[in-house]
Amino acid sequence: MRQKARKQNNGDWKLLRFFASDGFGLSLLFLIILVLIVATLLKPETAREYVYTNSFFFLLWGVLSLSLLSALLFRFRFRFKSLGSILTHACIVLILIGGAASVFWGERGFMELEEGNSSNIFYDEKDQARILPFEVALKDFSIEYYPETLERLWVQIPERRFQKAFPVTPGRPIPLQGTGYQLEVLRYEPDSVIDHKTERGPGGLNRPESHALWVKVTGPNGSNHRRVLANAPRLQTTDPPGDVELIYQRTPHIKEFQSTVEIRKGDQILRTGRIEVNDPLKNTGYLLYQSGYDEENPRRTVLEVVRDPGVPIVYTGFIFLIAGLSFVFFIKPNVRDFRENGNLCLRY
């Protein structure tokens, strides 16, 4: 009976040693790297659905974490000279645990707010509503522009499969190579008035005033003059109609946009803050990022809501990594020299 128990214990220890061995851990790591290489060859949506969120992929990371943890507990003796290896192994375990916490308990989504309104609901990537433990009220949303405006004249000739954008330069001929056509911007019309009864803007909206260009189009069948309204491709006057389609794109160059919000809980205002691009507002573990705005309604902002409980764990893992490498390459050699020679000669 004792011999059977000893054989069983020896078998269990051999299995545990194999599980905690460098060969097993490196094999798992190689397999994970191979899976990641395959994922990079796929489309981002496909890789996310079939690789990064796949149960088998999580299983690989989990087994690797257990292998490293087993190596810490059974292979290393907790002595001073082993401290570097212990810290570096522990850092990988912490980084994996932090990544798992981000995947399983993290939250990410978007919230749209208009000035004067408040909400505690945001929508995740699956368009499912999630509730915040506080309420966000938008007090002000502002957009700051650069003085200059980005202008482009898009030219399309469907029959010739030609499409290209050109800078707007009045008085300069623009040959459209390979098409037999040539353009020339004749002049600006800064406040072009539209006849409401005969011309309507995109989506049926009247556009009474807009910047416009007068463009001369020369082709195989002669030339014509066109008035092209900014950001309104359907509002063109052509004499006679031609095969060349023109789009005058006039876009203000945005410098920055920001939201001023109040964080509320019931009738109590917890804090007031400003959210800018790359400068989020943090409250009770949630980060509010400035993501965008509604181009049709400049008083409406789009905020990205993020809660990532794995970040502190991952940062702790990186601290362990720096400490472990510092011990291996700096502290341990100097301590050994001090013990052998009695002098502390710092190595860098």
N, C-alpha and C positions, 0 to 999 in steps of 0.2 A: 504493500500500500504506500509506504514511504517513497519507494523508488518511482511508482507511478506519479505520485504527487510532485516529486523532484523533476521528473521528465516533463510533466505538464507546466511546472513553473519555468523550467528552462526554455520550453517552447514559447511560453508567453513572453519571457524576457527577450528571446531572439526576435519575435515579431515586433516587440516594442522598440528594440534597438534598430531593426530595419526601418521601422516607421520614422525614427528620429535620426536616421543616417543622412550623411551628406548626399549620397547617391540618390536616395529617394526624393529628397528635397530638390536637388538639381534637376531630376527628371521631371518633376511636377512643374518647376519653373520653366523648363524648356518647352513643355507642352502648352503652358499658358502663353508663352511668347509666340509659339507657332499659331495658336488660335488668334492672337492679336494681329499677327501678320496677315492672316486670312481676312480678318475683319476690316483691315485697311483697304483691301481690294474691293470691298462691297460698297454699295451706296450707304450713306450715313443712316437713313431710315431703316434699311435692311439690317445693317450691322447692329443697330440699337435693339431691334425687335428680336433677332435670331441669335445674337452673340452676347451683347453686354447685359441684357436682361434675361438671359436664358438660365434655367435652373442648373444645367450642367456647368456653366461658367462659374456660377456662384459656388458650386460644389468643389470645383478645382481650387478656388481661393480659400475655401473653408478647410479643405484637407491640408493645403500648404500651411495655413496658420496653425493647425493642430500639430503638424510635423515640426514646425519651428518651436512651438511651445513645448513639445516633448523633448526636443534637443536641449532646450533651456533647463528643463527639470531633471533629466536623466543623464545627459552627456557631460554637462559642465558642472564642475564643482565651484561653489561660490567662494572663490579665493580672489585675492587682489590681482594676480596676474591674468585671471580669466575675465576681469571686469569689462575689458574692451569688447570681447566676443559676446558676452552676455548682453551688453547694451546694444550692439549692432543687430543681434538676433531679435531682441525685444522691440527695436524700432520697427522692424518689418511687420511684426505681429500687430503693433499699435496702428501702423498705417493701414493694414488690411482690415482691422476692426473699425477704424474710422471710415474707411470706404464703405464697409457694409452698413454702418450706421447712417451714412448719407443716402444710400440706395433705399433702405427699408423704412427709415423714419424721416427722411428729408422731404421738404415740400417746395414746390416751385410753380409759379403761375403768374397771371397778369390781372391787373385791376384797372378799370377805366373810370375816371372821375371828371365831372364838370365843376367849374368854379361855383362855390356855394353849396355843393352837395357833399354827402358823406356816405361811407359804406364800410362794412366789415366782411364783405364777400369778395373772393377772388376765384379765378378759374384756372385749373391746372392744365397740363398738356393734353389730357384726355377730355378737356372741356367740361370737367366735373366741378361743381361749386364746392368751395372750401370756406370755412368760417374762421376769421381771425379772433383772437381773444381781446381785441380792442377795435376801435372804429377810427377810420382815417377820413378827415374832412379837408377838402381842397379849398384853401383860402385865396390862392392866387397862382396863376400860371402865366409865365412870360417867356417870350422868344426874342433873342437878340440876334440881329443880322449884321453881316459885314456890309460896308458901304457899297461894294460892287455887286452886280447881279450877273449870274451865269446865263449866257445866251448861246443857243445853238439853233441852227436851221437844219432840220432833218429832211432829207430828200429820199423819196421812194419811187421807183419805177417798177411796178409789179411784173410787167411783161418782160423786162430785162433782168429781173431778179436783182435789182440794184437798191441798196439802202446804205446811207452814210450820213453822218452829221458833219456840218461845217461851221466854223466860227462866223459870226455876223460882222461883215466888213463892207460897208456901203462903197460903191464905186469900183469894186474889184471883181472882175469876171471869174467865175468858178466853172472850169470845164469838168463835165462828168465823164471820166474816161471810159471808153468802150460802149457808150450809149448814144453818141451823136447829139447830146444835149449840152447846153451851157446856161448857167444861171448868173444873174447879177443883181445884188441888192441895190436898189435905186435910192431909197430914203427911208427914214424912220417916220412913223406917225404916232407920236406919244399918247394922244388921247383920241383914239379912233371911235367915232360914234356909230352905233349900229341901229338900223331901222327895226324897231320892235315888231312891226307887222310882217316883215319879210324874212328876217334872219333871227335865228334862235341859237342859243349856245348848247353845249353838250348836255344831254339829259333833259333837254327842253327848257333849260333855265335861261332867261334873258340876261345878256351881258351888255349893258348900255355903253360902257366905256372899257377900252383895253388898249394896250400897246400893240402896234401893228407894223408890218413891213410891206413895202411895195417892192415886188421882185419881178424882174424881167426873165422870162423863160424862152430860150431860143432852141429850136429843134429842127428836124428834117422838114417839117411842114410849115415853117415860119416861126414867128415869135408872138408872145402875148404878155400882158402885164397882170400881176395878181396882187391883191391885198391879202396878207396872211396875218390873222390875229393871234396874239400870244396865247398859248395853251388852249386854243379852240380850233382844232384841225378842221371841223366842219364849216367854219365860217370863212370861206374863201370866195373872192369874186374873181372870176376868170373870163378872159375875152380873147379868143374863144376857149371852150373847155379843152384841156390837154390830158396827156397820159402821165404827167409828172405830179406826184402828190407832195405837198410841202407842209411841214409842221414847224411852227415857230415856238421853240421851247424857251421860256423866260422864267428862270427859277432863282428866287432870292437865295443868297448864300448864307445859310444859318451858322452863326457863331456858337451859340449855346442856347439851351432852354432849361428851365428849372421850375419846380413846383414848391410852393410854400404850403405846408400842411399842419394840421393839428391832430395829435393823437388823443383820443377820448376814450373814456370808459364810463358809460352812463352819462351823468351830467358833469363829470369831472374831466378837466383838461389836464392830461398827464404831461404833455410837452408840446412845444411848437418848434418846427424845424424846416430847413430848406433842403430839398433833394435835387441834386445836380447829376449830370453824367459822370460816372466814376466817383461819385461822392454820395453814398447811400445814407439813409437814416435808419438807425438800429433801435429796436424796441422789443424787449422780452424775447430775445432769441431770433426775431424776424428782422430781415434787411429789406428795405424798400429802395429799389433802384429806379432812376429815371430812364425809362425805356423808349418812349416816343410820344407822339401826340396825334390828334386827329387833324388831318390836313384840311378837311372841310369845316371843322369847328375849332378854331385856335384857342378856345377856352376850355378844351377837353384834353386831359393828360392821360398817358398810359404809364402805369407803374408796374415794375416787376417785383413780385413778392418771393423771397427766398428764406427758407429755414433749413440750415444744414448743421445738424448736431454732430456730424463727424469731423468738422474742421478742427475743433480744439484737440481731439484725439490724434488727428494726423499731425498737427503742429507739435504735439508732445513727442510723437514718433521721430520727427525730424530733429528735435532737441536731443533725443537719445542717440540718434545717428551721429550728430556732431560731437557729442560727449564721448561716444565709443571710439570714433576715429581719432579724436584728440588724445585719448588715453593710449591707443595702440601706437601712434606715430610720434607722440611728444612726451607724455607723462611716463609711460613704462620704460622707454630707453633711458631717460634721465634718472629715474629712480634706480635702475640697474647700475648705471655708472656710479651713482652716489654710494651704493652698497659695496661695489667692488673697489673703488678708488678713494672713497671718503670725501670726494669733492663733487659739488654740484655744478656740472658743466652743461649749460642749457643747450639742447639741440633744436634746431629749427628745420 
